[in-house]
Protein backbone atom coordinates (compact mmCIF):
# COMPACT_ATOMS: atom_id res chain seq x y z
CA UNK A 1 0.00 0.00 0.00
CA UNK A 2 1.39 3.40 -0.98
CA UNK A 3 2.14 5.85 1.80
CA UNK A 4 0.76 9.33 1.80
CA UNK A 5 3.20 11.96 0.58
CA UNK A 6 3.27 13.62 4.02
CA UNK A 7 3.63 10.39 6.04
CA UNK A 8 7.08 11.19 7.48
CA UNK A 9 6.15 14.80 8.26
CA UNK A 10 3.08 13.74 10.26
CA UNK A 11 5.08 11.05 12.03
CA UNK A 12 7.69 13.66 13.04
CA UNK A 13 4.97 16.12 14.10
CA UNK A 14 3.33 13.52 16.35
CA UNK A 15 6.69 12.85 17.97
CA UNK A 16 7.19 16.57 18.62
CA UNK A 17 3.69 16.64 20.14
CA UNK A 18 4.59 13.96 22.71
CA UNK A 19 3.43 10.76 21.03
CA UNK A 20 5.33 7.47 20.69
CA UNK A 21 4.72 5.81 17.34
CA UNK A 22 3.90 2.18 18.16
CA UNK A 23 2.85 0.91 14.71
CA UNK A 24 3.77 2.07 11.21
CA UNK A 25 1.46 0.91 9.69
CA UNK A 26 -1.23 -0.22 12.14
CA UNK A 27 -2.91 -3.38 10.81
CA UNK A 28 -6.33 -4.65 11.89
CA UNK A 29 -7.53 -8.05 10.66
CA UNK A 30 -11.25 -7.94 9.95
CA UNK A 31 -11.37 -11.50 8.58
CA UNK A 32 -9.03 -14.37 7.80
CA UNK A 33 -8.27 -12.90 4.37
CA UNK A 34 -8.93 -9.19 4.86
CA UNK A 35 -7.01 -6.58 6.77
CA UNK A 36 -7.21 -2.82 7.13
CA UNK A 37 -4.04 -0.77 7.21
CA UNK A 38 -4.15 2.55 9.08
CA UNK A 39 -1.10 4.76 8.53
CA UNK A 40 0.10 5.12 12.14
CA UNK A 41 -0.71 4.16 15.70
CA UNK A 42 0.68 5.95 18.72
CA UNK A 43 0.39 6.20 22.44
CA UNK A 44 1.23 9.05 24.74
CA UNK A 45 4.82 9.49 25.77
CA UNK A 46 3.77 11.29 28.94
CA UNK A 47 1.09 9.12 30.51
CA UNK A 48 0.29 11.55 33.31
CA UNK A 49 -0.51 14.34 30.87
CA UNK A 50 -2.38 12.30 28.31
CA UNK A 51 -3.90 9.58 30.52
CA UNK A 52 -2.34 6.80 28.45
CA UNK A 53 -4.30 7.71 25.33
CA UNK A 54 -3.97 5.46 22.30
CA UNK A 55 -4.65 6.81 18.84
CA UNK A 56 -4.58 5.74 15.22
CA UNK A 57 -3.94 8.31 12.50
CA UNK A 58 -4.95 8.12 8.85
CA UNK A 59 -2.87 10.65 6.92
CA UNK A 60 -4.21 12.51 3.88
CA UNK A 61 -2.44 15.08 1.71
CA UNK A 62 -5.26 16.49 -0.46
CA UNK A 63 -2.84 17.37 -3.27
CA UNK A 64 -4.65 15.60 -6.13
CA UNK A 65 -6.96 17.02 -8.77
CA UNK A 66 -10.17 16.80 -6.75
CA UNK A 67 -10.48 17.67 -3.07
CA UNK A 68 -14.05 16.34 -3.01
CA UNK A 69 -12.94 12.95 -4.37
CA UNK A 70 -10.12 12.83 -1.83
CA UNK A 71 -12.62 13.74 0.89
CA UNK A 72 -15.02 10.98 -0.17
CA UNK A 73 -12.22 8.42 -0.01
CA UNK A 74 -10.87 9.76 3.30
CA UNK A 75 -14.30 9.79 4.94
CA UNK A 76 -15.06 6.25 3.76
CA UNK A 77 -11.75 4.98 5.11
CA UNK A 78 -12.25 6.85 8.38
CA UNK A 79 -15.70 5.34 8.94
CA UNK A 80 -14.44 1.82 8.15
CA UNK A 81 -11.51 2.30 10.52
CA UNK A 82 -13.86 3.55 13.25
CA UNK A 83 -15.90 0.38 12.99
CA UNK A 84 -12.84 -1.88 12.94
CA UNK A 85 -11.38 -0.16 16.00
CA UNK A 86 -14.69 -0.38 17.88
CA UNK A 87 -14.65 -4.14 17.26
CA UNK A 88 -10.94 -4.86 17.83
CA UNK A 89 -9.39 -2.01 19.85
CA UNK A 90 -12.19 0.04 21.42
CA UNK A 91 -9.77 2.08 23.56
CA UNK A 92 -7.96 3.47 20.51
CA UNK A 93 -9.26 6.68 18.91
CA UNK A 94 -8.94 7.29 15.16
CA UNK A 95 -7.99 10.69 13.76
CA UNK A 96 -7.92 11.90 10.18
CA UNK A 97 -4.76 13.97 9.60
CA UNK A 98 -5.09 16.78 7.06
CA UNK A 99 -2.78 19.62 6.02
CA UNK A 100 -3.43 23.03 7.57
CA UNK A 101 -3.99 24.71 4.17
CA UNK A 102 -6.66 22.17 3.23
CA UNK A 103 -8.32 22.68 6.60
CA UNK A 104 -8.32 26.47 6.20
CA UNK A 105 -10.02 26.42 2.80
CA UNK A 106 -11.74 23.20 1.68
CA UNK A 107 -12.66 21.95 5.17
CA UNK A 108 -14.38 25.25 6.02
CA UNK A 109 -17.09 24.75 3.40
CA UNK A 110 -20.48 24.32 5.12
CA UNK A 111 -21.13 20.99 3.34
CA UNK A 112 -17.81 19.56 4.57
CA UNK A 113 -18.38 20.92 8.09
CA UNK A 114 -21.83 19.27 8.25
CA UNK A 115 -20.40 15.98 6.99
CA UNK A 116 -17.61 16.06 9.60
CA UNK A 117 -20.12 16.83 12.34
CA UNK A 118 -22.67 14.24 11.23
CA UNK A 119 -20.00 11.53 11.13
CA UNK A 120 -18.18 12.73 14.27
CA UNK A 121 -14.84 12.87 12.45
CA UNK A 122 -11.86 13.65 14.67
CA UNK A 123 -9.14 15.68 12.96
CA UNK A 124 -5.49 16.38 13.50
CA UNK A 125 -4.39 19.43 11.51
CA UNK A 126 -0.70 19.37 10.55
CA UNK A 127 1.77 21.73 8.91
CA UNK A 128 3.85 19.60 6.53
CA UNK A 129 6.56 22.26 6.12
CA UNK A 130 7.15 22.78 9.86
CA UNK A 131 6.38 19.13 10.71
CA UNK A 132 4.10 20.31 13.51
CA UNK A 133 0.60 19.60 14.73
CA UNK A 134 -1.43 22.81 14.47
CA UNK A 135 -4.67 21.62 16.07
CA UNK A 136 -6.54 18.60 17.45
CA UNK A 137 -10.29 18.60 16.80
CA UNK A 138 -12.39 16.08 18.68
C-alpha positions as CSV (number, residue, x, y, z in Angstrom):
1,X,0.0,0.0,0.0
2,X,1.4,3.4,-1.0
3,X,2.1,5.8,1.8
4,X,0.8,9.3,1.8
5,X,3.2,12.0,0.6
6,X,3.3,13.6,4.0
7,X,3.6,10.4,6.0
8,X,7.1,11.2,7.5
9,X,6.1,14.8,8.3
10,X,3.1,13.7,10.3
11,X,5.1,11.1,12.0
12,X,7.7,13.7,13.0
13,X,5.0,16.1,14.1
14,X,3.3,13.5,16.3
15,X,6.7,12.8,18.0
16,X,7.2,16.6,18.6
17,X,3.7,16.6,20.1
18,X,4.6,14.0,22.7
19,X,3.4,10.8,21.0
20,X,5.3,7.5,20.7
21,X,4.7,5.8,17.3
22,X,3.9,2.2,18.2
23,X,2.9,0.9,14.7
24,X,3.8,2.1,11.2
25,X,1.5,0.9,9.7
26,X,-1.2,-0.2,12.1
27,X,-2.9,-3.4,10.8
28,X,-6.3,-4.6,11.9
29,X,-7.5,-8.0,10.7
30,X,-11.3,-7.9,10.0
31,X,-11.4,-11.5,8.6
32,X,-9.0,-14.4,7.8
33,X,-8.3,-12.9,4.4
34,X,-8.9,-9.2,4.9
35,X,-7.0,-6.6,6.8
36,X,-7.2,-2.8,7.1
37,X,-4.0,-0.8,7.2
38,X,-4.2,2.5,9.1
39,X,-1.1,4.8,8.5
40,X,0.1,5.1,12.1
41,X,-0.7,4.2,15.7
42,X,0.7,6.0,18.7
43,X,0.4,6.2,22.4
44,X,1.2,9.1,24.7
45,X,4.8,9.5,25.8
46,X,3.8,11.3,28.9
47,X,1.1,9.1,30.5
48,X,0.3,11.5,33.3
49,X,-0.5,14.3,30.9
50,X,-2.4,12.3,28.3
51,X,-3.9,9.6,30.5
52,X,-2.3,6.8,28.4
53,X,-4.3,7.7,25.3
54,X,-4.0,5.5,22.3
55,X,-4.7,6.8,18.8
56,X,-4.6,5.7,15.2
57,X,-3.9,8.3,12.5
58,X,-5.0,8.1,8.9
59,X,-2.9,10.7,6.9
60,X,-4.2,12.5,3.9
61,X,-2.4,15.1,1.7
62,X,-5.3,16.5,-0.5
63,X,-2.8,17.4,-3.3
64,X,-4.6,15.6,-6.1
65,X,-7.0,17.0,-8.8
66,X,-10.2,16.8,-6.8
67,X,-10.5,17.7,-3.1
68,X,-14.1,16.3,-3.0
69,X,-12.9,12.9,-4.4
70,X,-10.1,12.8,-1.8
71,X,-12.6,13.7,0.9
72,X,-15.0,11.0,-0.2
73,X,-12.2,8.4,0.0
74,X,-10.9,9.8,3.3
75,X,-14.3,9.8,4.9
76,X,-15.1,6.2,3.8
77,X,-11.8,5.0,5.1
78,X,-12.3,6.8,8.4
79,X,-15.7,5.3,8.9
80,X,-14.4,1.8,8.1
81,X,-11.5,2.3,10.5
82,X,-13.9,3.6,13.3
83,X,-15.9,0.4,13.0
84,X,-12.8,-1.9,12.9
85,X,-11.4,-0.2,16.0
86,X,-14.7,-0.4,17.9
87,X,-14.6,-4.1,17.3
88,X,-10.9,-4.9,17.8
89,X,-9.4,-2.0,19.9
90,X,-12.2,0.0,21.4
91,X,-9.8,2.1,23.6
92,X,-8.0,3.5,20.5
93,X,-9.3,6.7,18.9
94,X,-8.9,7.3,15.2
95,X,-8.0,10.7,13.8
96,X,-7.9,11.9,10.2
97,X,-4.8,14.0,9.6
98,X,-5.1,16.8,7.1
99,X,-2.8,19.6,6.0
100,X,-3.4,23.0,7.6
101,X,-4.0,24.7,4.2
102,X,-6.7,22.2,3.2
103,X,-8.3,22.7,6.6
104,X,-8.3,26.5,6.2
105,X,-10.0,26.4,2.8
106,X,-11.7,23.2,1.7
107,X,-12.7,21.9,5.2
108,X,-14.4,25.3,6.0
109,X,-17.1,24.7,3.4
110,X,-20.5,24.3,5.1
111,X,-21.1,21.0,3.3
112,X,-17.8,19.6,4.6
113,X,-18.4,20.9,8.1
114,X,-21.8,19.3,8.2
115,X,-20.4,16.0,7.0
116,X,-17.6,16.1,9.6
117,X,-20.1,16.8,12.3
118,X,-22.7,14.2,11.2
119,X,-20.0,11.5,11.1
120,X,-18.2,12.7,14.3
121,X,-14.8,12.9,12.5
122,X,-11.9,13.6,14.7
123,X,-9.1,15.7,13.0
124,X,-5.5,16.4,13.5
125,X,-4.4,19.4,11.5
126,X,-0.7,19.4,10.6
127,X,1.8,21.7,8.9
128,X,3.9,19.6,6.5
129,X,6.6,22.3,6.1
130,X,7.1,22.8,9.9
131,X,6.4,19.1,10.7
132,X,4.1,20.3,13.5
133,X,0.6,19.6,14.7
134,X,-1.4,22.8,14.5
135,X,-4.7,21.6,16.1
136,X,-6.5,18.6,17.4
137,X,-10.3,18.6,16.8
138,X,-12.4,16.1,18.7
